[in-house]
Amino acid sequence: MSVLRSINLILSILFFLCYSYQLVYLLIPHIKRPRPHGPETLHRIAVLIAARNEQAVIAKLIESIKAQDYPRELVSIFVAADNCTDGTASAARRAGAAVYERFDSAHVGKGYALDFLLRRIRAERGDVYDAYLILDADNLLSPGFISAMNRTFSDGYCAVTCYRNSKNFADNWISAGYALWFLREARYLNYARVLSGHSAAVSGTGFMVSRELLEADGGWPFHLLTEDIEFTVHTVVNGGKIGIAMDAELFDEQPVTFAQSWRQRERWARGYFQVFGRYGGELIRSALHGSFSAFDMTMSILPAFIMVFAGFAVNSAALLLALLSGASVVPALLSALESLAWQYSFMLFIGAVTAIAERRSIRASSGKKLLYTLTFPLFMFTYIPISVSAMLHKVAWKPIEHSRAISIGDLDRAA
């Protein structure tokens, strides 16, 4: 079993070497100050919402958009009611959005809905918007969200992402696992990246894109299962830089059942493989030519899964061989437990640092903050079987149900 321990040690060292720079990221937000914003331009902004059967929540999002402190005449709200079988379209219209209904069962997914919406807006209104803010129907925006995004956008970025918080951290270990990951991504990945002079990454929702960038891309041609990661990688390998507005706070609803979470994260895992399959060569070439952002995106897409899966496979094989040969399984179990304990400790450290730093932003009791920090590594471990499943069978885009119809005021009262 000394061979097994050596393999586990080698994998641990490789993991540390690949991701040690992210430990440095944990320090950067605390020791480096952001640059002051340059002169601000008030941009004309189109808000794009791709919605599939979201009648329960979409009105609250539109309400939070209309309550922004940004000049109302500079903001237009557009909804793509995408293959809806409920009252999403009428709910959005009543709330004050311009709604376009789309029915296309062959081209399914958020990317297709966004491209449809962009083409309709351009055909009917021309190039009147400077930027497009992309949201999901379950989102809520803090009152200063668009103003904060515009300030950062005025600094010259081709795209800007936001500080992504959650409506329902306190529901259970699943929703809290998502919430801690997104908070960590905002503070200790995207913010650290930008402070270091590199590109942030778009994560699903709450990002703004310049008209010029979309024109150069021919609309929204990103249709892989993780269109946000595809957009990010495409932008980075073409020399673009994405910023982050940390004072632009967005809340979204996280899944609370394991079945729903499995379905969503299986799609994400498959999407990561798709993105690397399409852009891996360009990413590696860009990284070898000195693009740290390209290296960072490469590390974010694939190697962690490969090394964790390799460790899981090696330890499982060792246990199986011991059972089949009649040898003691204790050495193999001890080695596997040692590897799991290291991985649990590492993820617990990441979760604890995030929970402590973002404690004022988390809508939950102190007890739940502690409990769900302890379960955060377990949430992350579930990515192993999810990713294996994503590799073994076809994964299709499926909508995630949202039902948390609350307002920003409700969140503030619960804080």
Protein Blocks (a to p, Z undefined) as FASTA:
>chain_A
ZZmmmmmmmmmmmmmmmmmmmmmmmmmmmmcccdddddddddddddddddehillmmmmm
mmmmmmpcbdfklpccddddehiabfklmmmmmnopacdddddfklgcjklmmmmmmmmm
mmmnopmbfbdcdddfkbccdfklmmmmmmmmmnopabdcdddddfklmmpmmlmmmmmm
mmmmmmmmmmmmmmnopacddehiapacdfklmmmnopaabfbfblmlmmmmmmmmnopa
cdddfklccdddddfbfklmmmmmmmmmmmmmmmmmmmmmmmmmmmmnopaklmmmmmmm
mmmmmmmmmmmmmmmmmmmmmmmnopafklmmmmmmmmmmmmmmmmmmmmmmmmmmmmmm
pgcdfklmmmmmmmmmmmmmmmmmmmmmmmmpccdddddddfbdcdfklmmmmZZ
